[in-house]
């Protein structure tokens, strides 16, 4: 058993992966052989990810606020504090805060063998306002 008492500094989400102001914390990244990764992501109102997918899927669990999530070919769906989303491995999607509130979620995923957790694509051009 390992208890983590220190963590890396909070960092701002890079503009190539997000639109708007987003802050990232990584509270869990156990050593190999584990490939578990957990991120706490705080989106300012209207901030969101670019289109992306995860090699082994992703489980975002909304901790506060309200937001939106959409898979390619689908319609945007509202998400609220307490909601949990499952994105399938390889499923292109985006997610972020609604226009009026912050939204924070814990994102849990398994990294690929090379350590990557996501493949990024173009920015969203039709995010609901």
N, CA, C and O atoms as a printed pandas DataFrame, in Angstrom:
     atom_number atom_name residue_name chain_id  residue_number  x_coord  y_coord  z_coord
0              1         N          UNK        A               1    0.849   -1.172    0.000
1              2        CA          UNK        A               1    0.000    0.000    0.000
2              3         C          UNK        A               1    0.889    1.227    0.000
3              4         O          UNK        A               1    1.921    1.265    0.671
4              5         N          UNK        A               2    0.468    2.250   -0.775
5              6        CA          UNK        A               2    1.181    3.518   -0.828
6              7         C          UNK        A               2    0.184    4.644   -0.584
7              8         O          UNK        A               2   -0.886    4.682   -1.193
8              9         N          UNK        A               3    0.537    5.542    0.292
9             10        CA          UNK        A               3   -0.290    6.717    0.535
10            11         C          UNK        A               3    0.467    7.916   -0.022
11            12         O          UNK        A               3    1.589    8.205    0.394
12            13         N          UNK        A               4   -0.149    8.599   -0.953
13            14        CA          UNK        A               4    0.479    9.758   -1.569
14            15         C          UNK        A               4    0.108   10.998   -0.772
15            16         O          UNK        A               4   -1.070   11.333   -0.639
16            17         N          UNK        A               5    1.102   11.667   -0.252
17            18        CA          UNK        A               5    0.846   12.868    0.547
18            19         C          UNK        A               5    1.266   14.138   -0.185
19            20         O          UNK        A               5    0.931   15.242    0.245
20            21         N          UNK        A               6    1.993   13.990   -1.281
21            22        CA          UNK        A               6    2.375   15.125   -2.106
22            23         C          UNK        A               6    1.967   14.826   -3.529
23            24         O          UNK        A               6    1.953   13.672   -3.958
24            25         N          UNK        A               7    1.636   15.870   -4.251
25            26        CA          UNK        A               7    1.240   15.662   -5.645
26            27         C          UNK        A               7    1.867   16.750   -6.497
27            28         O          UNK        A               7    2.316   17.774   -5.982
28            29         N          UNK        A               8    1.894   16.522   -7.809
29            30        CA          UNK        A               8    2.430   17.564   -8.700
30            31         C          UNK        A               8    1.584   18.826   -8.620
31            32         O          UNK        A               8    0.421   18.785   -8.219
32            33         N          UNK        A               9    2.181   19.939   -9.004
33            34        CA          UNK        A               9    1.464   21.214   -9.022
34            35         C          UNK        A               9    0.316   21.171  -10.028
35            36         O          UNK        A               9    0.373   20.454  -11.028
36            37         N          UNK        A              10   -0.721   21.947   -9.746
37            38        CA          UNK        A              10   -1.796   22.148  -10.703
38            39         C          UNK        A              10   -1.205   22.816  -11.931
39            40         O          UNK        A              10   -0.352   23.697  -11.822
40            41         N          UNK        A              11   -1.665   22.388  -13.105
41            42        CA          UNK        A              11   -1.172   23.019  -14.330
42            43         C          UNK        A              11   -2.345   23.417  -15.216
43            44         O          UNK        A              11   -3.415   22.813  -15.158
44            45         N          UNK        A              12   -2.134   24.424  -16.022
45            46        CA          UNK        A              12   -3.176   24.865  -16.937
46            47         C          UNK        A              12   -3.215   23.935  -18.143
47            48         O          UNK        A              12   -2.179   23.505  -18.650
48            49         N          UNK        A              13   -4.441   23.633  -18.594
49            50        CA          UNK        A              13   -4.598   22.786  -19.776
50            51         C          UNK        A              13   -4.048   23.483  -21.004
51            52         O          UNK        A              13   -4.337   24.660  -21.220
52            53         N          UNK        A              14   -3.258   22.783  -21.818
53            54        CA          UNK        A              14   -2.651   23.408  -22.989
54            55         C          UNK        A              14   -3.680   23.780  -24.062
55            56         O          UNK        A              14   -4.651   23.057  -24.285
56            57         N          UNK        A              15   -3.451   24.911  -24.716
57            58        CA          UNK        A              15   -4.387   25.440  -25.714
58            59         C          UNK        A              15   -4.596   24.486  -26.883
59            60         O          UNK        A              15   -5.643   24.543  -27.529
60            61         N          UNK        A              16   -3.648   23.619  -27.173
61            62        CA          UNK        A              16   -3.846   22.670  -28.272
62            63         C          UNK        A              16   -4.848   21.573  -27.920
63            64         O          UNK        A              16   -5.363   20.896  -28.811
64            65         N          UNK        A              17   -5.131   21.391  -26.614
65            66        CA          UNK        A              17   -6.060   20.345  -26.186
66            67         C          UNK        A              17   -7.390   20.879  -25.670
67            68         O          UNK        A              17   -8.356   20.125  -25.549
68            69         N          UNK        A              18   -7.449   22.195  -25.360
69            70        CA          UNK        A              18   -8.640   22.769  -24.726
70            71         C          UNK        A              18   -8.968   24.129  -25.322
71            72         O          UNK        A              18   -8.089   24.830  -25.824
72            73         N          UNK        A              19  -10.228   24.489  -25.261
73            74        CA          UNK        A              19  -10.686   25.842  -25.565
74            75         C          UNK        A              19  -11.154   26.450  -24.254
75            76         O          UNK        A              19  -11.946   25.832  -23.543
76            77         N          UNK        A              20  -10.688   27.641  -23.919
77            78        CA          UNK        A              20  -11.044   28.271  -22.656
78            79         C          UNK        A              20  -10.060   27.893  -21.563
79            80         O          UNK        A              20   -9.034   27.264  -21.822
80            81         N          UNK        A              21  -10.387   28.285  -20.338
81            82        CA          UNK        A              21   -9.495   28.068  -19.204
82            83         C          UNK        A              21   -9.820   26.754  -18.510
83            84         O          UNK        A              21  -10.943   26.527  -18.061
84            85         N          UNK        A              22   -8.816   25.902  -18.435
85            86        CA          UNK        A              22   -8.953   24.572  -17.840
86            87         C          UNK        A              22   -7.740   24.327  -16.954
87            88         O          UNK        A              22   -6.611   24.647  -17.327
88            89         N          UNK        A              23   -7.985   23.752  -15.767
89            90        CA          UNK        A              23   -6.909   23.425  -14.828
90            91         C          UNK        A              23   -6.883   21.932  -14.579
91            92         O          UNK        A              23   -7.934   21.306  -14.443
92            93         N          UNK        A              24   -5.681   21.350  -14.517
93            94        CA          UNK        A              24   -5.498   19.903  -14.379
94            95         C          UNK        A              24   -4.688   19.566  -13.136
95            96         O          UNK        A              24   -3.674   20.200  -12.844
96            97         N          UNK        A              25   -5.150   18.563  -12.417
97            98        CA          UNK        A              25   -4.393   17.929  -11.343
98            99         C          UNK        A              25   -4.363   16.444  -11.644
99           100         O          UNK        A              25   -5.312   15.904  -12.213
100          101         N          UNK        A              26   -3.284   15.781  -11.270
101          102        CA          UNK        A              26   -3.184   14.331  -11.458
102          103         C          UNK        A              26   -2.970   13.676  -10.096
103          104         O          UNK        A              26   -1.833   13.445   -9.685
104          105         N          UNK        A              27   -4.079   13.375   -9.391
105          106        CA          UNK        A              27   -3.938   12.809   -8.050
106          107         C          UNK        A              27   -3.482   11.356   -8.023
107          108         O          UNK        A              27   -3.055   10.872   -6.975
108          109         N          UNK        A              28   -3.563   10.641   -9.159
109          110        CA          UNK        A              28   -3.153    9.233   -9.144
110          111         C          UNK        A              28   -2.503    8.850  -10.463
111          112         O          UNK        A              28   -3.090    8.996  -11.535
112          113         N          UNK        A              29   -1.277    8.357  -10.357
113          114        CA          UNK        A              29   -0.537    7.792  -11.479
114          115         C          UNK        A              29    0.420    6.752  -10.903
115          116         O          UNK        A              29    1.632    6.965  -10.865
116          117         N          UNK        A              30   -0.137    5.618  -10.452
117          118        CA          UNK        A              30    0.710    4.608   -9.807
118          119         C          UNK        A              30    1.826    4.110  -10.728
119          120         O          UNK        A              30    1.712    4.171  -11.952
120          121         N          UNK        A              31    2.899    3.622  -10.119
121          122        CA          UNK        A              31    4.031    3.082  -10.874
122          123         C          UNK        A              31    3.640    1.793  -11.584
123          124         O          UNK        A              31    2.694    1.110  -11.190
124          125         N          UNK        A              32    4.381    1.479  -12.630
125          126        CA          UNK        A              32    4.189    0.214  -13.362
126          127         C          UNK        A              32    4.308   -0.942  -12.369
127          128         O          UNK        A              32    5.090   -0.868  -11.421
128          129         N          UNK        A              33    3.550   -1.990  -12.580
129          130        CA          UNK        A              33    2.854   -2.332  -13.819
130          131         C          UNK        A              33    1.481   -1.673  -13.983
131          132         O          UNK        A              33    0.826   -1.885  -15.003
132          133         N          UNK        A              34    1.033   -0.885  -13.013
133          134        CA          UNK        A              34   -0.259   -0.224  -13.152
134          135         C          UNK        A              34   -0.203    0.780  -14.292
135          136         O          UNK        A              34    0.819    1.429  -14.514
136          137         N          UNK        A              35   -1.312    0.899  -15.013
137          138        CA          UNK        A              35   -1.447    1.918  -16.054
138          139         C          UNK        A              35   -2.626    2.843  -15.748
139          140         O          UNK        A              35   -3.078    3.599  -16.609
140          141         N          UNK        A              36   -3.114    2.770  -14.509
141          142        CA          UNK        A              36   -4.217    3.628  -14.079
142          143         C          UNK        A              36   -3.766    5.083  -14.046
143          144         O          UNK        A              36   -2.663    5.396  -13.598
144          145         N          UNK        A              37   -4.639    5.968  -14.530
145          146        CA          UNK        A              37   -4.396    7.403  -14.443
146          147         C          UNK        A              37   -5.689    8.068  -14.011
147          148         O          UNK        A              37   -6.773    7.686  -14.451
148          149         N          UNK        A              38   -5.567    9.072  -13.143
149          150        CA          UNK        A              38   -6.734    9.822  -12.705
150          151         C          UNK        A              38   -6.376   11.303  -12.741
151          152         O          UNK        A              38   -5.345   11.724  -12.217
152          153         N          UNK        A              39   -7.254   12.084  -13.370
153          154        CA          UNK        A              39   -7.073   13.521  -13.468
154          155         C          UNK        A              39   -8.289   14.209  -12.887
155          156         O          UNK        A              39   -9.420   13.775  -13.109
156          157         N          UNK        A              40   -8.063   15.279  -12.145
157          158        CA          UNK        A              40   -9.128   16.177  -11.745
158          159         C          UNK        A              40   -9.045   17.356  -12.701
159          160         O          UNK        A              40   -8.014   18.023  -12.791
160          161         N          UNK        A              41  -10.140   17.610  -13.417
161          162        CA          UNK        A              41  -10.137   18.639  -14.454
162          163         C          UNK        A              41  -11.209   19.669  -14.108
163          164         O          UNK        A              41  -12.381   19.328  -13.948
164          165         N          UNK        A              42  -10.797   20.932  -13.996
165          166        CA          UNK        A              42  -11.729   22.027  -13.663
166          167         C          UNK        A              42  -11.849   22.939  -14.875
167          168         O          UNK        A              42  -10.881   23.573  -15.293
168          169         N          UNK        A              43  -13.047   22.991  -15.427
169          170        CA          UNK        A              43  -13.352   23.786  -16.614
170          171         C          UNK        A              43  -14.053   25.078  -16.190
171          172         O          UNK        A              43  -15.024   25.027  -15.435
172          173         N          UNK        A              44  -13.578   26.236  -16.662
173          174        CA          UNK        A              44  -14.296   27.494  -16.479
174          175         C          UNK        A              44  -15.549   27.461  -17.353
175          176         O          UNK        A              44  -15.614   26.670  -18.295
176          177         N          UNK        A              45  -16.539   28.295  -17.066
177          178        CA          UNK        A              45  -17.748   28.300  -17.887
178          179         C          UNK        A              45  -17.420   28.386  -19.383
179          180         O          UNK        A              45  -16.674   29.262  -19.821
180          181         N          UNK        A              46  -17.991   27.464  -20.148
181          182        CA          UNK        A              46  -17.790   27.413  -21.590
182          183         C          UNK        A              46  -16.516   26.733  -22.052
183          184         O          UNK        A              46  -16.364   26.481  -23.248
184          185         N          UNK        A              47  -15.591   26.426  -21.147
185          186        CA          UNK        A              47  -14.338   25.761  -21.531
186          187         C          UNK        A              47  -14.600   24.292  -21.824
187          188         O          UNK        A              47  -15.482   23.680  -21.222
188          189         N          UNK        A              48  -13.829   23.727  -22.755
189          190        CA          UNK        A              48  -14.054   22.337  -23.148
190          191         C          UNK        A              48  -12.821   21.749  -23.828
191          192         O          UNK        A              48  -11.882   22.458  -24.191
192          193         N          UNK        A              49  -12.858   20.452  -23.984
193          194        CA          UNK        A              49  -11.772   19.751  -24.648
194          195         C          UNK        A              49  -11.913   19.897  -26.165
195          196         O          UNK        A              49  -12.961   20.299  -26.670
196          197         N          UNK        A              50  -10.853   19.570  -26.866
197          198        CA          UNK        A              50  -10.919   19.336  -28.306
198          199         C          UNK        A              50  -11.464   17.910  -28.494
199          200         O          UNK        A              50  -11.570   17.158  -27.526
200          201         N          UNK        A              51  -11.800   17.547  -29.710
201          202        CA          UNK        A              51  -12.164   16.153  -29.980
202          203         C          UNK        A              51  -10.980   15.278  -29.592
203          204         O          UNK        A              51   -9.834   15.615  -29.890
204          205         N          UNK        A              52  -11.249   14.163  -28.935
205          206        CA          UNK        A              52  -10.189   13.255  -28.534
206          207         C          UNK        A              52  -10.769   11.860  -28.290
207          208         O          UNK        A              52  -11.986   11.675  -28.254
208          209         N          UNK        A              53   -9.882   10.895  -28.126
209          210        CA          UNK        A              53  -10.290    9.530  -27.779
210          211         C          UNK        A              53   -9.216    8.909  -26.896
211          212         O          UNK        A              53   -8.077    9.374  -26.848
212          213         N          UNK        A              54   -9.611    7.847  -26.199
213          214        CA          UNK        A              54   -8.728    7.173  -25.247
214          215         C          UNK        A              54   -8.553    5.718  -25.656
215          216         O          UNK        A              54   -9.526    5.067  -26.038
216          217         N          UNK        A              55   -7.324    5.189  -25.585
217          218        CA          UNK        A              55   -7.079    3.828  -26.065
218          219         C          UNK        A              55   -7.890    2.758  -25.326
219          220         O          UNK        A              55   -8.264    1.744  -25.917
220          221         N          UNK        A              56   -8.160    2.982  -24.043
221          222        CA          UNK        A              56   -8.915    1.992  -23.257
222          223         C          UNK        A              56  -10.202    2.575  -22.683
223          224         O          UNK        A              56  -10.759    2.034  -21.728
224          225         N          UNK        A              57  -10.678    3.681  -23.265
225          226        CA          UNK        A              57  -11.887    4.321  -22.769
226          227         C          UNK        A              57  -11.566    5.264  -21.616
227          228         O          UNK        A              57  -10.418    5.412  -21.199
228          229         N          UNK        A              58  -12.626    5.897  -21.118
229          230        CA          UNK        A              58  -12.473    6.877  -20.036
230          231         C          UNK        A              58  -13.751    6.917  -19.212
231          232         O          UNK        A              58  -14.851    6.736  -19.734
232          233         N          UNK        A              59  -13.585    7.157  -17.914
233          234        CA          UNK        A              59  -14.721    7.345  -17.024
234          235         C          UNK        A              59  -14.604    8.717  -16.382
235          236         O          UNK        A              59  -13.876    8.867  -15.400
236          237         N          UNK        A              60  -15.309    9.743  -16.912
237          238        CA          UNK        A              60  -15.395   11.018  -16.223
238          239         C          UNK        A              60  -16.551   10.997  -15.220
239          240         O          UNK        A              60  -17.669   10.622  -15.572
240          241         N          UNK        A              61  -16.288   11.393  -13.984
241          242        CA          UNK        A              61  -17.316   11.487  -12.951
242          243         C          UNK        A              61  -17.399   12.957  -12.531
243          244         O          UNK        A              61  -16.417   13.519  -12.047
244          245         N          UNK        A              62  -18.566   13.579  -12.715
245          246        CA          UNK        A              62  -18.737   15.004  -12.452
246          247         C          UNK        A              62  -18.851   15.249  -10.951
247          248         O          UNK        A              62  -19.728   14.701  -10.283
248          249         N          UNK        A              63  -17.950   16.082  -10.432
249          250        CA          UNK        A              63  -17.933   16.402   -9.003
250          251         C          UNK        A              63  -18.738   17.649   -8.678
251          252         O          UNK        A              63  -19.383   17.715   -7.632
252          253         N          UNK        A              64  -18.706   18.640   -9.568
253          254        CA          UNK        A              64  -19.435   19.882   -9.313
254          255         C          UNK        A              64  -19.816   20.529  -10.632
255          256         O          UNK        A              64  -19.172   20.322  -11.661
256          257         N          UNK        A              65  -20.873   21.313  -10.574
257          258        CA          UNK        A              65  -21.285   22.094  -11.724
258          259         C          UNK        A              65  -22.106   21.304  -12.722
259          260         O          UNK        A              65  -22.660   20.245  -12.426
260          261         N          UNK        A              66  -22.159   21.867  -13.921
261          262        CA          UNK        A              66  -22.874   21.214  -15.011
262          263         C          UNK        A              66  -22.081   21.399  -16.285
263          264         O          UNK        A              66  -21.344   22.372  -16.443
264          265         N          UNK        A              67  -22.241   20.464  -17.180
265          266        CA          UNK        A              67  -21.468   20.508  -18.407
266          267         C          UNK        A              67  -22.162   19.795  -19.537
267          268         O          UNK        A              67  -23.357   19.506  -19.495
268          269         N          UNK        A              68  -21.360   19.522  -20.556
269          270        CA          UNK        A              68  -21.846   18.852  -21.755
270          271         C          UNK        A              68  -20.834   17.810  -22.179
271          272         O          UNK        A              68  -19.634   17.952  -21.944
272          273         N          UNK        A              69  -21.335   16.760  -22.809
273          274        CA          UNK        A              69  -20.485   15.732  -23.392
274          275         C          UNK        A              69  -21.127   15.325  -24.725
275          276         O          UNK        A              69  -22.349   15.325  -24.868
276          277         N          UNK        A              70  -20.278   14.980  -25.688
277          278        CA          UNK        A              70  -20.807   14.579  -26.992
278          279         C          UNK        A              70  -19.864   13.576  -27.629
279          280         O          UNK        A              70  -18.646   13.751  -27.603
280          281         N          UNK        A              71  -20.429   12.533  -28.198
281          282        CA          UNK        A              71  -19.618   11.611  -28.987
282          283         C          UNK        A              71  -19.826   11.934  -30.456
283          284         O          UNK        A              71  -20.870   12.462  -30.839
284          285         N          UNK        A              72  -18.845   11.621  -31.272
285          286        CA          UNK        A              72  -18.937   11.915  -32.695
286          287         C          UNK        A              72  -20.165   11.221  -33.282
287          288         O          UNK        A              72  -20.380   10.025  -33.085
288          289         N          UNK        A              73  -20.951   11.994  -33.998
289          290        CA          UNK        A              73  -22.173   11.465  -34.597
290          291         C          UNK        A              73  -23.389   11.592  -33.704
291          292         O          UNK        A              73  -24.503   11.298  -34.137
292          293         N          UNK        A              74  -23.200   12.024  -32.462
293          294        CA          UNK        A              74  -24.308   12.156  -31.514
294          295         C          UNK        A              74  -24.619   13.609  -31.233
295          296         O          UNK        A              74  -24.005   14.517  -31.793
296          297         N          UNK        A              75  -25.572   13.807  -30.366
297          298        CA          UNK        A              75  -25.961   15.143  -29.930
298          299         C          UNK        A              75  -25.331   15.434  -28.569
299          300         O          UNK        A              75  -25.062   14.500  -27.813
300          301         N          UNK        A              76  -25.091   16.700  -28.236
301          302        CA          UNK        A              76  -24.577   17.025  -26.905
302          303         C          UNK        A              76  -25.559   16.561  -25.815
303          304         O          UNK        A              76  -26.774   16.683  -25.970
304          305         N          UNK        A              77  -25.024   16.039  -24.735
305          306        CA          UNK        A              77  -25.833   15.607  -23.593
306          307         C          UNK        A              77  -25.400   16.395  -22.363
307          308         O          UNK        A              77  -24.208   16.600  -22.134
308          309         N          UNK        A              78  -26.371   16.831  -21.580
309          310        CA          UNK        A              78  -26.079   17.555  -20.343
310          311         C          UNK        A              78  -25.584   16.584  -19.281
311          312         O          UNK        A              78  -26.085   15.466  -19.167
312          313         N          UNK        A              79  -24.594   17.021  -18.503
313          314        CA          UNK        A              79  -24.102   16.251  -17.359
314          315         C          UNK        A              79  -24.060   17.181  -16.156
315          316         O          UNK        A              79  -23.836   18.384  -16.288
316          317         N          UNK        A              80  -24.281   16.601  -14.978
317          318        CA          UNK        A              80  -24.383   17.374  -13.733
318          319         C          UNK        A              80  -23.610   16.661  -12.627
319          320         O          UNK        A              80  -23.236   15.496  -12.760
320          321         N          UNK        A              81  -23.379   17.386  -11.536
321          322        CA          UNK        A              81  -22.700   16.800  -10.382
322          323         C          UNK        A              81  -23.344   15.470  -10.019
323          324         O          UNK        A              81  -24.565   15.377   -9.894
324          325         N          UNK        A              82  -22.527   14.450   -9.852
325          326        CA          UNK        A              82  -22.991   13.107   -9.521
326          327         C          UNK        A              82  -23.105   12.189  -10.722
327          328         O          UNK        A              82  -23.202   10.974  -10.552
328          329         N          UNK        A              83  -23.097   12.735  -11.941
329          330        CA          UNK        A              83  -23.200   11.904  -13.152
330          331         C          UNK        A              83  -21.853   11.274  -13.485
331          332         O          UNK        A              83  -20.798   11.863  -13.248
332          333         N          UNK        A              84  -21.909   10.072  -14.034
333          334        CA          UNK        A              84  -20.725    9.359  -14.496
334          335         C          UNK        A              84  -20.936    8.977  -15.954
335          336         O          UNK        A              84  -22.008    8.502  -16.330
336          337         N          UNK        A              85  -19.922    9.183  -16.764
337          338        CA          UNK        A              85  -19.975    8.898  -18.199
338          339         C          UNK        A              85  -18.966    7.794  -18.498
339          340         O          UNK        A              85  -17.896    7.755  -17.891
340          341         N          UNK        A              86  -19.294    6.901  -19.422
341          342        CA          UNK        A              86  -18.345    5.907  -19.917
342          343         C          UNK        A              86  -18.167    6.155  -21.398
343          344         O          UNK        A              86  -19.126    6.050  -22.162
344          345         N          UNK        A              87  -16.945    6.485  -21.819
345          346        CA          UNK        A              87  -16.644    6.578  -23.241
346          347         C          UNK        A              87  -15.893    5.312  -23.627
347          348         O          UNK        A              87  -14.925    4.920  -22.976
348          349         N          UNK        A              88  -16.353    4.694  -24.683
349          350        CA          UNK        A              88  -15.772    3.429  -25.150
350          351         C          UNK        A              88  -14.330    3.629  -25.636
351          352         O          UNK        A              88  -13.971    4.738  -26.033
352          353         N          UNK        A              89  -13.504    2.585  -25.614
353          354        CA          UNK        A              89  -12.159    2.693  -26.189
354          355         C          UNK        A              89  -12.245    3.167  -27.640
355          356         O          UNK        A              89  -13.017    2.631  -28.435
356          357         N          UNK        A              90  -11.446    4.172  -27.969
357          358        CA          UNK        A              90  -11.391    4.673  -29.332
358          359         C          UNK        A              90  -12.542    5.572  -29.753
359          360         O          UNK        A              90  -12.575    6.014  -30.902
360          361         N          UNK        A              91  -13.493    5.859  -28.861
361          362        CA          UNK        A              91  -14.659    6.678  -29.209
362          363         C          UNK        A              91  -14.284    8.165  -29.194
363          364         O          UNK        A              91  -13.886    8.691  -28.155
364          365         N          UNK        A              92  -14.411    8.848  -30.346
365          366        CA          UNK        A              92  -14.141   10.278  -30.429
366          367         C          UNK        A              92  -15.224   11.024  -29.662
367          368         O          UNK        A              92  -16.411   10.745  -29.829
368          369         N          UNK        A              93  -14.821   11.971  -28.821
369          370        CA          UNK        A              93  -15.773   12.713  -28.009
370          371         C          UNK        A              93  -15.144   14.019  -27.525
371          372         O          UNK        A              93  -13.944   14.240  -27.684
372          373         N          UNK        A              94  -15.960   14.867  -26.943
373          374        CA          UNK        A              94  -15.504   16.051  -26.233
374          375         C          UNK        A              94  -16.369   16.237  -24.990
375          376         O          UNK        A              94  -17.450   15.657  -24.892
376          377         N          UNK        A              95  -15.895   17.042  -24.043
377          378        CA          UNK        A              95  -16.662   17.358  -22.843
378          379         C          UNK        A              95  -16.142   18.649  -22.247
379          380         O          UNK        A              95  -14.995   19.036  -22.468
380          381         N          UNK        A              96  -17.003   19.310  -21.486
381          382        CA          UNK        A              96  -16.599   20.555  -20.860
382          383         C          UNK        A              96  -17.720   21.164  -20.057
383          384         O          UNK        A              96  -18.765   20.546  -19.849
384          385         N          UNK        A              97  -17.490   22.395  -19.601
385          386        CA          UNK        A              97  -18.458   23.096  -18.762
386          387         C          UNK        A              97  -19.585   23.665  -19.604
387          388         O          UNK        A              97  -19.420   23.959  -20.788
388          389         N          UNK        A              98  -20.735   23.811  -18.959
389          390        CA          UNK        A              98  -21.837   24.526  -19.589
390          391         C          UNK        A              98  -21.505   26.012  -19.655
391          392         O          UNK        A              98  -20.466   26.431  -19.146
392          393         N          UNK        A              99  -22.354   26.803  -20.263
393          394        CA          UNK        A              99  -22.046   28.223  -20.448
394          395         C          UNK        A              99  -22.130   29.067  -19.173
395          396         O          UNK        A              99  -21.609   30.182  -19.150
396          397         N          UNK        A             100  -22.782   28.558  -18.099
397          398        CA          UNK        A             100  -23.048   29.389  -16.917
398          399         C          UNK        A             100  -22.252   29.022  -15.679
399          400         O          UNK        A             100  -22.155   29.829  -14.755
400          401         N          UNK        A             101  -21.679   27.829  -15.636
401          402        CA          UNK        A             101  -21.034   27.378  -14.399
402          403         C          UNK        A             101  -19.705   26.690  -14.675
403          404         O          UNK        A             101  -19.445   26.208  -15.777
404          405         N          UNK        A             102  -18.885   26.659  -13.652
405          406        CA          UNK        A             102  -17.705   25.796  -13.687
406          407         C          UNK        A             102  -18.176   24.344  -13.683
407          408         O          UNK        A             102  -19.296   24.048  -13.267
408          409         N          UNK        A             103  -17.318   23.448  -14.145
409          410        CA          UNK        A             103  -17.589   22.013  -14.043
410          411         C          UNK        A             103  -16.262   21.330  -13.734
411          412         O          UNK        A             103  -15.258   21.557  -14.410
412          413         N          UNK        A             104  -16.277   20.498  -12.710
413          414        CA          UNK        A             104  -15.097   19.714  -12.354
414          415         C          UNK        A             104  -15.454   18.243  -12.448
415          416         O          UNK        A             104  -16.499   17.813  -11.961
416          417         N          UNK        A             105  -14.570   17.472  -13.083
417          418        CA          UNK        A             105  -14.774   16.022  -13.099
418          419         C          UNK        A             105  -13.471   15.304  -12.795
419          420         O          UNK        A             105  -12.381   15.813  -13.056
420          421         N          UNK        A             106  -13.608   14.106  -12.234
421          422        CA          UNK        A             106  -12.488   13.184  -12.124
422          423         C          UNK        A             106  -12.530   12.318  -13.369
423          424         O          UNK        A             106  -13.566   11.735  -13.687
424          425         N          UNK        A             107  -11.421   12.232  -14.069
425          426        CA          UNK        A             107  -11.330   11.402  -15.267
426          427         C          UNK        A             107  -10.399   10.238  -14.962
427          428         O          UNK        A             107   -9.226   10.434  -14.644
428          429         N          UNK        A             108  -10.932    9.027  -15.061
429          430        CA          UNK        A             108  -10.162    7.824  -14.763
430          431         C          UNK        A             108  -10.011    7.031  -16.052
431          432         O          UNK        A             108  -10.979    6.812  -16.781
432          433         N          UNK        A             109   -8.777    6.601  -16.324
433          434        CA          UNK        A             109   -8.511    5.841  -17.539
434          435         C          UNK        A             109   -7.282    4.972  -17.358
435          436         O          UNK        A             109   -6.535    5.106  -16.388
436          437         N          UNK        A             110   -7.094    4.088  -18.306
437          438        CA          UNK        A             110   -5.909    3.236  -18.353
438          439         C          UNK        A             110   -5.039    3.730  -19.496
439          440         O          UNK        A             110   -5.526    3.911  -20.611
440          441         N          UNK        A             111   -3.764    3.948  -19.234
441          442        CA          UNK        A             111   -2.842    4.386  -20.272
442          443         C          UNK        A             111   -2.518    3.223  -21.211
443          444         O          UNK        A             111   -2.603    2.057  -20.827
444          445         N          UNK        A             112   -2.156    3.554  -22.417
445          446        CA          UNK        A             112   -1.679    2.547  -23.369
446          447         C          UNK        A             112   -0.298    2.061  -22.925
447          448         O          UNK        A             112    0.298    2.634  -22.013
448          449         N          UNK        A             113    0.198    1.029  -23.552
449          450        CA          UNK        A             113    1.510    0.497  -23.172
450          451         C          UNK        A             113    2.616    1.531  -23.274
451          452         O          UNK        A             113    3.590    1.475  -22.523
452          453         N          UNK        A             114    2.472    2.493  -24.211
453          454        CA          UNK        A             114    3.494    3.532  -24.364
454          455         C          UNK        A             114    3.298    4.693  -23.397
455          456         O          UNK        A             114    4.063    5.657  -23.433
456          457         N          UNK        A             115    2.274    4.617  -22.521
457          458        CA          UNK        A             115    2.031    5.640  -21.513
458          459         C          UNK        A             115    1.048    6.721  -21.925
459          460         O          UNK        A             115    0.667    7.542  -21.089
460          461         N          UNK        A             116    0.621    6.754  -23.183
461          462        CA          UNK        A             116   -0.324    7.777  -23.622
462          463         C          UNK        A             116   -1.719    7.465  -23.088
463          464         O          UNK        A             116   -2.109    6.306  -22.947
464          465         N          UNK        A             117   -2.454    8.531  -22.797
465          466        CA          UNK        A             117   -3.819    8.362  -22.293
466          467         C          UNK        A             117   -4.865    8.869  -23.269
467          468         O          UNK        A             117   -6.046    8.553  -23.128
468          469         N          UNK        A             118   -4.446    9.656  -24.264
469          470        CA          UNK        A             118   -5.419   10.215  -25.208
470          471         C          UNK        A             118   -4.752   10.545  -26.529
471          472         O          UNK        A             118   -3.562   10.850  -26.600
472          473         N          UNK        A             119   -5.565   10.473  -27.569
473          474        CA          UNK        A             119   -5.178   10.963  -28.889
474          475         C          UNK        A             119   -6.049   12.174  -29.164
475          476         O          UNK        A             119   -7.276   12.079  -29.132
476          477         N          UNK        A             120   -5.431   13.300  -29.432
477          478        CA          UNK        A             120   -6.156   14.557  -29.629
478          479         C          UNK        A             120   -6.392   14.802  -31.113
479          480         O          UNK        A             120   -5.651   14.310  -31.964
480          481         N          UNK        A             121   -7.432   15.565  -31.408
481          482        CA          UNK        A             121   -7.787   15.889  -32.778
482          483         C          UNK        A             121   -8.152   17.362  -32.853
483          484         O          UNK        A             121   -7.657   18.157  -32.054
484          485         N          UNK        A             122   -8.998   17.741  -33.790
485          486        CA          UNK        A             122   -9.300   19.159  -34.009
486          487         C          UNK        A             122  -10.130   19.749  -32.875
487          488         O          UNK        A             122  -10.766   19.035  -32.100
488          489         N          UNK        A             123  -10.100   21.077  -32.805
489          490        CA          UNK        A             123  -10.931   21.786  -31.836
490          491         C          UNK        A             123  -12.394   21.706  -32.258
491          492         O          UNK        A             123  -12.710   21.578  -33.441
492          493         N          UNK        A             124  -13.259   21.783  -31.286
493          494        CA          UNK        A             124  -14.707   21.768  -31.516
494          495         C          UNK        A             124  -15.116   23.118  -32.104
495          496         O          UNK        A             124  -14.755   24.165  -31.568
496          497         N          UNK        A             125  -15.864   23.092  -33.198
497          498        CA          UNK        A             125  -16.262   24.345  -33.848
498          499         C          UNK        A             125  -17.723   24.705  -33.588
499          500         O          UNK        A             125  -18.154   25.813  -33.909
500          501         N          UNK        A             126  -18.481   23.787  -33.013
501          502        CA          UNK        A             126  -19.918   24.052  -32.793
502          503         C          UNK        A             126  -20.328   23.821  -31.347
503          504         O          UNK        A             126  -21.411   23.297  -31.087
504          505         N          UNK        A             127  -19.462   24.213  -30.389
505          506        CA          UNK        A             127  -19.773   24.025  -28.978
506          507         C          UNK        A             127  -20.977   24.903  -28.608
507          508         O          UNK        A             127  -20.986   26.093  -28.920
508          509         N          UNK        A             128  -21.983   24.333  -27.951
509          510        CA          UNK        A             128  -23.177   25.130  -27.596
510          511         C          UNK        A             128  -22.839   26.295  -26.662
511          512         O          UNK        A             128  -22.079   26.139  -25.706
512          513         N          UNK        A             129  -23.407   27.442  -26.950
513          514        CA          UNK        A             129  -23.161   28.622  -26.112
514          515         C          UNK        A             129  -24.240   28.786  -25.072
515          516         O          UNK        A             129  -24.194   29.727  -24.279
